[in-house]
């Protein structure tokens, strides 16, 4: 099992830190990458065309509405993809070890 990378690669980090909100929020933190950090429920989506829905919102982009946030105590190493995708079964099982009460609620078996 590969250990999650701490810190993003330099070019990603520099680009993200150009945004003042991101810079203030993450500066000095060791943030895991290439890992599952928790489970959430996507309850909807919308596009802000006027007033942004949050300080993080980017205008004219699709934003997802999240609920039932369950952070993991320990990151589970996993290479991801852009957009929604199914995690490998081995990763799913490692996540459920940390969140056993959710096993009954997750009825669809990942690939």
Contact map, one row per residue, 1 for C-alpha under 8 A:
111000000000000000000000000000000000000000000000000000000000000000000000000010000000000000000000000000000000000
111100000000000000000000000000000000000000000000000000000000000000000000000010000000000000000000000000000000000
111110000000000000000000000000000000000000000000000000000000000000000000000010000000000000000000000000000000000
011111000000000000000000000000011110000000000000000000000000000000000000001111000000000000000000000000000000000
001111110000000000000000000000011110000000000000000000000000000000000000000000000000000000000000000000000000000
000111110000000000000000000001111000000000000000000000000000000000000000000000000000000000000000000000000000000
000011111000100000000000000001111000000000000000000000000000000000000000000000000000000000000000000000000000000
000011111101100000000000000000111000000000000000000000000000000000000000000000000000000000000000000000000000000
000000111111100000000000000000000000000000000000000000000000000000000000000000000000000000000000000000000000000
000000011111110000000000000000000000000000000000000000000000000000000000000000000000000000000000000000000000000
000000001111111000000000000000000000000000000000000000000000000000000000000000000000000000000000000000000000000
000000011111111100000000000000000000000000000000000000000000000000000000000000000000000000000000000000000000000
000000111111111110000000000000000000000000000000000000000000000000000000000000000000000000000000000000000000000
000000000111111111000000000000000000000000000000000000000000000000000000000000000000000000000000000000000000000
000000000011111111100000000000000000000000000000000000000000000000000000000000000000000000000000000000000000000
000000000001111111100110000000000000000000000000000000000000000000000000000000000000000000000000000000000000000
000000000000111111110110000000000000000000000000000000000000000000000000000000000000000000000000000000000000000
000000000000011111110110000000000000000000000000000000000000000000000000000000000000000000000000000000000000000
000000000000001111111110000000000000000000000000000000000000000000000000000000000000000000000000000000000000000
000000000000000011111111000000000000000000000000000000000000000000000000000000000000000000000000000000000000000
000000000000000000111111100000000000000000000000000000110000000000000000000000000000000000000000000000000000000
000000000000000111111111111000000000000000000000000000000000000000000000000000000000000000000000000000000000000
000000000000000111111111111000000000000000000000000000000000000000000000000000000000000000000000000000000000000
000000000000000000011111111000000000000000000000000000000000000000000000000000000000000000000000000000000000000
000000000000000000001111111000000000000000000000000000000000000000000000000000000000000000000000000000000000000
000000000000000000000111111110100000000000000000000000000000000000000000000000000000000000000000000000000000000
000000000000000000000111111110000000000000000000000000000000000000000000000000000000000000000000000000000000000
000000000000000000000000011111000000000000000000000000000000000000000000000000000000000000000000000000000000000
000000000000000000000000011111100000000000000000000000000000000000000000000000000000000000000000000000000000000
000001100000000000000000000111110000000000000000000000000000000000000000000000000000000000000000000000000000000
000001110000000000000000010011111000000000000000000000000000000000000000000000000000000000000000000000000000000
000111110000000000000000000001111110000000000000000000000000000000000000001000000000000000000000000000000000000
000111110000000000000000000000111110000000000000000000000000000000000000000000000000000000000000000000000000000
000110000000000000000000000000011111000000000000000000000000000000000000000011110000000000000000000000000000000
000110000000000000000000000000011111100000000000000000000000000000000000001111110000000000000000000000000000000
000000000000000000000000000000000111110000000000000000000000000000000000001111000000000000000010000000000000000
000000000000000000000000000000000011111000000000000000000000000000000011011100000000000000000000000000000000000
000000000000000000000000000000000001111100000000000000000000000000001111001000000000000000000010000000000000000
000000000000000000000000000000000000111110000000000000000000000000011111000000000000000000000000000000000000000
000000000000000000000000000000000000011111000000000000000000000001111100000000000000000000000000000000000000000
000000000000000000000000000000000000001111100000000000000000000001111000000000000000000000000000000000000000000
000000000000000000000000000000000000000111110000000000000000000111100000000000000000000000000000000000000000000
000000000000000000000000000000000000000011111000000000000000000111100000000000000000000000000000000000000000000
000000000000000000000000000000000000000001111100000000000000000111000000000000000000000000000000000000000000000
000000000000000000000000000000000000000000111110000000000000011110000000000000000000000000000000000000000000000
000000000000000000000000000000000000000000011111000000000000011110000000000000000000000000000000000000000000000
000000000000000000000000000000000000000000001111100000000011111000000000000000000000000000000000000000000000000
000000000000000000000000000000000000000000000111111110001111111000000000000000000000000000000000000000000000000
000000000000000000000000000000000000000000000011111100000011000000000000000000000000000000000000000000000000000
000000000000000000000000000000000000000000000001111100000010000000000000000000000000000000000000000000000000000
000000000000000000000000000000000000000000000001111110000000000000000000000000000000000000000000000000000000000
000000000000000000000000000000000000000000000001111111101110000000000000000000000000000000000000000000000000000
000000000000000000000000000000000000000000000001001111101000000000000000000000000000000000000000000000000000000
000000000000000000000000000000000000000000000000000111111000000000000000000000000000000000000000000000000000000
000000000000000000001000000000000000000000000000000111111000000000000000000000000000000000000000000000000000000
000000000000000000001000000000000000000000000000000001111100000000000000000000000000000000000000000000000000000
000000000000000000000000000000000000000000000001000111111110101000000000000000000000000000000000000000000000000
000000000000000000000000000000000000000000000001000100011111100000000000000000000000000000000000000000000000000
000000000000000000000000000000000000000000000011110100001111100000000000000000000000000000000000000000000000000
000000000000000000000000000000000000000000000011100000000111110000000000000000000000000000000000000000000000000
000000000000000000000000000000000000000000000011000000001111111000000000000000000000000000000000000000000000000
000000000000000000000000000000000000000000001111000000000001111100000000000000000000000000000000000000000000000
000000000000000000000000000000000000000000001111000000001000111110000000000000000000000000000000000000000000000
000000000000000000000000000000000000000001111100000000000000011111000000000000000000000000000000000000000000000
000000000000000000000000000000000000000001111100000000000000001111100000000000000000000000000000000000000000000
000000000000000000000000000000000000000111110000000000000000000111111000000000000000000000000000000000000000000
000000000000000000000000000000000000000111100000000000000000000011111000000000000000000000000000000000000000000
000000000000000000000000000000000000001110000000000000000000000001111100000000000000000000000000000000000000000
000000000000000000000000000000000000011110000000000000000000000001111110000000000000000000000000000000000000000
000000000000000000000000000000000000011100000000000000000000000000011111000000000000000000000000001000000000000
000000000000000000000000000000000000111000000000000000000000000000001111100000000000000000000000000000000000000
000000000000000000000000000000000000111000000000000000000000000000000111111000000000000000000010011000000000000
000000000000000000000000000000000000000000000000000000000000000000000011111000000000000000000000010000000000000
000000000000000000000000000000000000100000000000000000000000000000000001111100000000000000000000000000000000000
000100000000000000000000000000010011110000000000000000000000000000000001111110000000000000000000000000000000000
000100000000000000000000000000000011100000000000000000000000000000000000011111000000000000100110000000000000000
111100000000000000000000000000000111000000000000000000000000000000000000001111100000000000100000000000000000000
000100000000000000000000000000000111000000000000000000000000000000000000000111110000001000100000000000000000000
000000000000000000000000000000000110000000000000000000000000000000000000000011111000000000000000000000000000000
000000000000000000000000000000000110000000000000000000000000000000000000000001111100001000000000000000000000000
000000000000000000000000000000000000000000000000000000000000000000000000000000111111100000000000000000000000000
000000000000000000000000000000000000000000000000000000000000000000000000000000011111100000000000000000000000000
000000000000000000000000000000000000000000000000000000000000000000000000000000001111100000000000000000000000000
000000000000000000000000000000000000000000000000000000000000000000000000000000001111110000000000000000000000000
000000000000000000000000000000000000000000000000000000000000000000000000000000001111111000000000000000000000000
000000000000000000000000000000000000000000000000000000000000000000000000000000000001111100000000000000000000011
000000000000000000000000000000000000000000000000000000000000000000000000000001010000111110110000000000000000011
000000000000000000000000000000000000000000000000000000000000000000000000000000000000011111110000000000000000011
000000000000000000000000000000000000000000000000000000000000000000000000000000000000001111111000000000000000111
000000000000000000000000000000000000000000000000000000000000000000000000000000000000000111111100000000000000000
000000000000000000000000000000000000000000000000000000000000000000000000000111000000001111111110000000000000000
000000000000000000000000000000000000000000000000000000000000000000000000000000000000001111111111000000000000010
000000000000000000000000000000000000000000000000000000000000000000000000000000000000000011111111100000000000000
000000000000000000000000000000000000000000000000000000000000000000000000000100000000000001111111110000000000000
000000000000000000000000000000000001010000000000000000000000000000000001000100000000000000111111111000000000000
000000000000000000000000000000000000000000000000000000000000000000000000000000000000000000011111111101100000000
000000000000000000000000000000000000000000000000000000000000000000000000000000000000000000001111111100000000000
000000000000000000000000000000000000000000000000000000000000000000000001100000000000000000000111111100000000000
000000000000000000000000000000000000000000000000000000000000000000000101000000000000000000000011111111100000000
000000000000000000000000000000000000000000000000000000000000000000000000000000000000000000000001111111100000000
000000000000000000000000000000000000000000000000000000000000000000000000000000000000000000000000001111110000000
000000000000000000000000000000000000000000000000000000000000000000000000000000000000000000000001001111111100000
000000000000000000000000000000000000000000000000000000000000000000000000000000000000000000000001001111111110000
000000000000000000000000000000000000000000000000000000000000000000000000000000000000000000000000000011111110000
000000000000000000000000000000000000000000000000000000000000000000000000000000000000000000000000000001111110000
000000000000000000000000000000000000000000000000000000000000000000000000000000000000000000000000000001111111100
000000000000000000000000000000000000000000000000000000000000000000000000000000000000000000000000000000111111100
000000000000000000000000000000000000000000000000000000000000000000000000000000000000000000000000000000000111110
000000000000000000000000000000000000000000000000000000000000000000000000000000000000000010000000000000000111111
000000000000000000000000000000000000000000000000000000000000000000000000000000000000011110010000000000000001111
000000000000000000000000000000000000000000000000000000000000000000000000000000000000011110000000000000000000111
